[in-house]
Amino acid sequence: MRPRVRVWARRAAALGWCLAVLTGCGGGPGGGAAQGPGEDAATPGHTAPPPPSRAAITALPADGAQDVPPEGPVRVSVAQGRLISVRLADAKGTEVAGTVAEDGATWMPDGPLPLGTAYTLDSVAEDEQGQRANQHTAFSTVARAHTFVAFFTPEDGSTVGVGMPVSLRFSRPITDRAAVEKAVTVTADPPVELAAHWFGSQRLDVRPKTYWAAGTKVAVALRLKDVQGAPGEFGTQAKDVRFTIGRAQVSTVDLDAHTLTVRAGEGGKVVRTLKVSGGDPKHTTYRGVLVVSEKYRVTRMNSQTVGMGDEYDIKDVPHAMRLTTSGTFIHGNYWADPGVFGTANTSHGCIGLADAKGGAGKETPAGWLFEHSLPGDVIEVKASTGDVVPPSNGLNGWNLPWGQWIAGSAVER
């Protein structure tokens, strides 16, 4: 941007001329005679003032405006002239970048302004005769506003399985999804095609077309600070999150055969086959791709929390790994007849493996699986009956075909 044009010298000269004229007109001892009719106003020793500039500058917001939204409107326009310079700066003198249109008629800042900041806006324009006009205004952006943040999965610095998406849950509903989505950048090393998908107004997930490759480094840049997600709602975060994809492990549960097969590595080599028991005919287990989202060595499971009344309340379920938000787990089971594992489906929808009470054992089927699992590991469930898990129920967006997934983005590809 060109430096600000200083016009004080011209104003001082003009002011001096006016004082000289007023002194001459006043008369007095030793004073000059008053100008007579028909005499030329441009007498020797005096210079006529320059004609006023025809350039008319209009600036928004109005001088003295307060509580201006970060996105404005902040704008300078000129009629019968061209803008020569525009300087928008805060109280510390930090200038805001902006762009003058090719025809020189308008100027706008290049992006939204920070909250709670006082600004001065100085503009200079020039008309066809080269005469310049300037304008000075001051305003401040809104200091108080509702704010939102994004709660992110997985955690910064974590190592996760090949099925882990980037999942953001916003503290307030988002209506300007495109603006928020543009403020979130996810990159992978090695590079891979990624796409975002909105589940409602408060959740945004990002994943590749197929499972991550083992060893991939993923970086998430949240640049939500001062981004307006909804009227009067502004983001507060400027944060970087990094995580690593660990070894490749994908397990397959066959509920008709009552088995869980663990495969690892690029070739999917079978590591171990375990006996399981799934949901009974009245409480079938979800089918499809389910991703481990949380791990608990011991946890309480109460049927009232999942809308099943008083059917069960087990205070010490061992080796539990969450698969859905609605309460589907794969976990250890010490209270059932050991004979059901590998032969029958008897649970209320969870996938159970034989285990010992307390969650300390690592050699039981459930203990072994728990020790060899990461959040983000994939459990592919197959069965002749049961519903496919809704993609938004847990971290299970893999159940959407790629075309439907990318259609859920708010930003045109």
C-alpha positions in Angstrom: 0.0 0.0 0.0 1.3 3.5 -0.9 2.3 5.7 2.1 -0.2 8.1 3.4 -0.3 11.4 1.6 0.3 14.4 3.9 -1.9 17.4 3.2 -1.2 19.6 6.2 1.2 22.0 4.3 -1.5 22.9 1.8 -4.0 23.5 4.6 -1.5 25.7 6.5 -0.9 27.8 3.3 -4.6 28.2 2.7 -5.2 29.2 6.4 -2.4 31.8 6.1 -4.0 33.3 3.1 -7.3 33.6 4.8 -5.7 35.3 7.8 -4.0 37.8 5.4 -7.2 38.6 3.7 -9.0 39.1 7.0 -6.3 41.4 8.2 -6.4 43.5 5.1 -10.1 43.8 5.2 -10.1 45.0 8.8 -8.1 48.2 8.1 -6.5 50.2 10.9 -3.5 52.3 11.3 -1.0 51.6 8.6 -3.4 49.1 7.0 -4.0 48.8 3.3 -7.1 50.3 1.8 -10.2 48.2 1.2 -10.6 46.6 -2.2 -12.6 48.7 -4.5 -15.1 47.6 -7.1 -13.6 46.0 -10.1 -10.2 45.4 -8.6 -8.6 42.0 -9.1 -8.7 39.8 -6.0 -5.3 38.3 -6.8 -3.3 41.3 -5.8 0.5 41.2 -5.9 1.9 39.2 -3.0 -1.2 37.0 -2.6 -2.0 33.6 -4.2 -5.5 32.4 -4.9 -6.5 29.2 -3.0 -6.6 26.0 -5.1 -10.1 25.0 -6.1 -11.6 22.3 -3.8 -11.3 18.7 -5.0 -14.3 17.2 -6.7 -13.5 13.8 -5.2 -16.1 12.8 -2.7 -15.0 10.1 -0.2 -17.4 7.9 1.7 -16.2 5.6 4.5 -18.0 2.9 6.4 -18.6 2.5 9.2 -19.5 6.0 10.2 -17.0 8.0 12.3 -17.3 7.1 16.0 -19.1 3.8 15.3 -18.8 1.1 18.0 -19.6 -2.6 18.2 -18.8 -3.1 14.5 -18.9 -6.8 13.5 -15.5 -8.2 12.5 -16.8 -8.7 9.0 -17.9 -5.1 8.7 -19.1 -3.5 6.6 -15.7 -1.7 6.4 -15.4 0.0 3.1 -14.1 3.2 1.4 -15.5 4.5 -1.8 -15.0 7.6 -3.9 -17.1 9.5 -6.5 -15.6 11.7 -9.2 -12.1 10.5 -8.4 -9.7 7.7 -7.6 -8.4 6.5 -4.2 -4.7 7.3 -3.8 -4.2 5.6 -0.4 -6.1 4.0 2.4 -4.7 3.2 5.8 -6.6 1.2 8.4 -4.6 0.8 11.6 -5.2 -0.1 15.3 -4.0 2.0 18.3 -0.5 0.4 18.1 -0.1 1.5 14.5 -0.5 -2.1 13.1 -2.0 -1.7 9.6 -4.7 -3.9 8.2 -4.1 -5.2 4.7 -6.7 -4.2 2.1 -7.2 -4.0 -1.6 -8.1 -1.1 -3.9 -10.3 -2.0 -6.8 -8.8 -1.8 -10.3 -10.9 1.3 -11.1 -9.7 3.0 -7.9 -13.3 3.6 -6.8 -13.4 1.3 -3.7 -11.2 -0.2 -1.0 -12.0 -3.1 1.4 -9.9 -5.0 4.0 -8.7 -8.4 3.0 -10.4 -10.3 5.8 -12.4 -9.9 9.0 -11.1 -7.7 11.8 -10.2 -8.8 15.4 -12.7 -8.4 18.1 -12.5 -5.5 20.6 -10.1 -3.3 18.7 -10.1 0.4 18.0 -9.2 1.6 14.5 -8.5 4.8 12.5 -9.3 4.9 8.8 -7.5 7.5 6.7 -8.2 7.9 3.0 -6.9 10.1 0.3 -8.5 10.5 -3.2 -7.7 12.6 -6.3 -10.0 14.1 -8.8 -9.4 14.6 -12.6 -7.6 17.9 -12.0 -5.2 16.3 -9.5 -6.8 18.0 -6.6 -6.8 15.8 -3.5 -9.3 15.2 -0.7 -8.9 13.2 2.5 -11.0 11.8 5.2 -10.4 10.6 8.7 -12.7 8.3 10.7 -12.4 6.2 13.8 -14.4 3.1 14.9 -14.1 0.0 17.1 -15.1 -3.6 16.6 -17.5 -5.4 18.9 -15.8 -6.3 22.2 -18.2 -8.8 23.6 -19.8 -11.7 21.7 -20.8 -15.2 22.2 -17.9 -17.5 21.4 -17.5 -21.1 20.3 -14.7 -23.7 20.4 -14.1 -27.0 18.8 -13.5 -30.1 20.9 -11.2 -32.4 18.8 -10.6 -36.1 18.5 -8.0 -37.5 18.5 -5.8 -35.9 21.2 -2.7 -33.9 20.3 0.4 -36.2 20.1 -1.5 -39.4 20.2 -1.0 -42.6 18.1 -4.2 -44.1 16.7 -5.5 -46.8 14.5 -6.1 -46.6 10.7 -9.8 -45.8 11.1 -9.5 -42.7 13.2 -11.1 -39.6 11.6 -10.5 -36.0 12.6 -13.7 -35.2 14.5 -14.6 -31.8 15.7 -17.5 -31.1 18.0 -18.5 -27.4 18.3 -19.7 -25.9 21.5 -22.5 -23.9 19.6 -24.5 -24.6 16.5 -22.8 -23.5 13.3 -24.9 -21.8 10.6 -22.0 -20.5 8.4 -20.5 -24.0 7.8 -18.4 -22.9 4.9 -16.6 -20.2 6.8 -15.9 -22.6 9.7 -14.8 -25.4 7.4 -12.4 -23.1 5.5 -10.8 -22.3 8.9 -10.0 -26.0 9.5 -7.0 -27.4 7.5 -6.0 -31.1 7.7 -2.9 -32.3 6.0 -1.2 -35.8 5.8 2.4 -37.0 5.3 2.5 -38.8 3.0 -0.2 -36.8 1.2 -3.6 -38.3 0.6 -7.0 -37.0 -0.6 -9.1 -35.8 2.4 -12.6 -34.5 2.6 -14.8 -33.0 5.3 -18.4 -34.0 6.1 -20.9 -32.2 8.4 -23.1 -34.3 10.8 -25.7 -31.7 11.8 -24.7 -28.2 12.9 -22.2 -29.1 15.6 -19.9 -31.8 14.2 -17.4 -31.8 11.4 -15.4 -34.9 10.5 -12.5 -35.2 8.0 -11.2 -38.5 6.6 -9.5 -40.0 3.6 -11.3 -42.2 1.0 -9.9 -45.4 2.5 -8.3 -46.2 5.8 -5.1 -44.3 6.6 -1.7 -45.9 5.8 0.3 -47.0 8.8 2.8 -44.4 9.9 1.0 -41.4 8.4 1.6 -38.1 10.1 -1.6 -36.0 10.3 -1.7 -32.2 11.2 -4.8 -30.3 12.0 -4.7 -26.5 12.0 -7.7 -24.8 13.7 -7.8 -21.2 12.7 -11.2 -20.4 14.2 -10.3 -17.2 16.0 -12.7 -14.4 15.1 -14.4 -16.6 12.5 -18.2 -16.0 12.6 -19.9 -19.4 12.8 -23.4 -18.0 13.3 -24.8 -14.5 13.9 -23.0 -13.1 16.9 -21.0 -16.3 17.5 -17.3 -16.1 17.0 -14.5 -18.7 17.3 -11.7 -18.3 19.8 -9.2 -21.0 18.8 -5.9 -20.8 16.9 -4.5 -24.2 17.6 -2.4 -27.0 16.0 -3.0 -30.7 16.6 -0.8 -33.5 15.4 -1.2 -37.2 15.6 0.3 -40.4 14.1 -1.3 -43.4 12.5 0.2 -46.5 14.2 0.4 -50.1 12.9 -2.4 -51.3 10.6 -4.9 -53.5 12.4 -8.4 -54.3 11.2 -10.5 -56.9 12.9 -13.5 -58.7 11.5 -16.4 -59.9 13.7 -18.6 -62.6 12.1 -21.7 -62.8 14.4 -23.1 -65.8 12.5 -19.9 -67.7 13.2 -19.3 -66.0 16.6 -15.7 -65.2 15.9 -13.4 -62.2 15.9 -10.4 -62.3 13.5 -7.6 -59.9 14.1 -5.5 -59.0 11.0 -2.4 -56.8 11.0 0.0 -55.3 8.4 -0.5 -54.3 4.8 -1.4 -57.8 3.8 -3.9 -58.3 6.5 -2.1 -61.3 8.1 -4.3 -63.2 10.6 -2.8 -62.6 14.1 -5.5 -64.3 16.2 -9.0 -65.6 16.1 -11.2 -65.1 19.2 -14.6 -66.4 20.2 -17.3 -63.9 20.8 -21.0 -63.5 21.7 -23.0 -60.7 20.1 -26.5 -59.2 20.5 -29.4 -61.6 20.9 -32.4 -61.5 18.4 -34.1 -58.8 20.4 -31.0 -56.6 20.8 -29.0 -57.2 17.6 -25.5 -55.8 17.3 -24.9 -53.1 14.7 -23.3 -54.2 11.5 -20.8 -52.3 9.4 -17.5 -50.5 10.1 -17.2 -49.5 13.8 -14.2 -47.6 15.1 -12.8 -47.9 18.7 -13.3 -44.4 20.2 -12.5 -45.0 23.9 -10.9 -47.6 26.1 -11.7 -48.4 29.8 -9.9 -51.1 31.7 -13.0 -51.2 34.0 -16.2 -49.3 33.6 -19.8 -49.4 34.8 -22.6 -50.3 32.4 -26.2 -49.4 33.3 -29.1 -50.3 31.1 -30.9 -47.1 32.2 -28.4 -45.0 30.4 -29.2 -46.6 27.0 -33.0 -46.7 27.4 -33.4 -50.3 28.5 -34.9 -49.8 31.9 -33.5 -52.0 34.7 -32.3 -54.9 32.7 -28.7 -54.7 34.0 -26.3 -52.7 36.1 -22.8 -54.1 36.0 -20.4 -51.9 38.0 -17.1 -53.5 36.9 -17.2 -54.4 33.2 -13.6 -55.2 32.3 -11.6 -54.3 29.1 -14.3 -52.2 27.6 -13.8 -50.4 24.2 -16.5 -48.0 22.9 -17.8 -48.5 19.4 -20.8 -46.1 19.3 -22.0 -43.1 21.1 -25.3 -44.9 21.9 -23.5 -47.5 24.0 -22.2 -50.3 21.9 -19.0 -51.7 23.3 -16.7 -54.7 22.7 -15.8 -55.8 26.2 -14.8 -58.6 28.6 -17.5 -60.7 30.2 -16.9 -62.7 33.4 -20.5 -63.3 34.4 -21.9 -65.3 31.4 -21.6 -69.0 30.9 -18.2 -69.5 29.1 -20.0 -71.8 26.7 -21.8 -69.0 24.9 -18.6 -67.6 23.5 -18.2 -69.0 20.0 -21.6 -70.6 20.0 -24.5 -68.1 20.7 -25.4 -64.4 20.7 -26.8 -63.5 24.1 -26.0 -59.9 24.8 -28.0 -56.7 24.8 -26.1 -55.5 21.7 -22.5 -55.4 22.7 -19.8 -57.8 21.6 -18.5 -59.9 24.5 -15.3 -62.0 25.0 -14.4 -64.3 27.9 -12.7 -62.5 30.7 -11.8 -62.5 34.4 -13.2 -60.1 36.9 -11.1 -57.0 37.7 -9.7 -56.1 34.3 -6.1 -56.9 35.3 -5.6 -60.1 33.3 -3.8 -59.7 29.9 -4.0 -63.3 28.8 -7.8 -63.7 28.7 -9.4 -63.2 25.2 -10.8 -59.8 26.2 -7.6 -58.8 28.0 -5.4 -59.7 25.0 -7.5 -57.8 22.6 -7.6 -54.7 24.9 -3.8 -54.7 25.2 -3.4 -55.0 21.4 -5.9 -52.3 20.5 -5.7 -48.5 19.9 -8.4 -45.9 19.7 -9.0 -45.7 16.0 -8.8 -49.4 15.4 -11.4 -50.8 13.0 -13.9 -53.5 13.9 -15.8 -54.7 10.8 -19.0 -56.4 11.9 -20.8 -58.9 9.7 -24.1 -60.6 10.4 -27.2 -61.9 8.6 -29.4 -59.7 10.8 -29.2 -56.3 12.4 -29.1 -52.7 11.3 -26.1 -51.0 9.8 -24.6 -48.5 12.2 -25.6 -44.9 11.5 -22.4 -43.0 10.3 -22.9 -40.3 12.9 -23.2 -42.8 15.8 -19.6 -42.8 17.0 -16.6 -42.3 14.7 -18.3 -44.4 12.0 -18.4 -42.2 8.9 -16.7 -45.0 7.0 -20.2 -46.4 6.4 -20.9 -43.6 4.0 -19.7 -44.1 0.4 -17.1 -41.6 -0.7 -19.5 -39.7 -3.0 -22.0 -39.2 -0.2 -19.2 -38.3 2.2 -17.8 -35.4 0.0 -21.4 -34.2 -0.6 -21.6 -33.4 3.1 -19.0 -30.7 2.8 -20.0 -27.0 2.9 -17.2 -26.0 0.6 -17.3 -26.6 -3.2 -14.5 -28.9 -4.4 
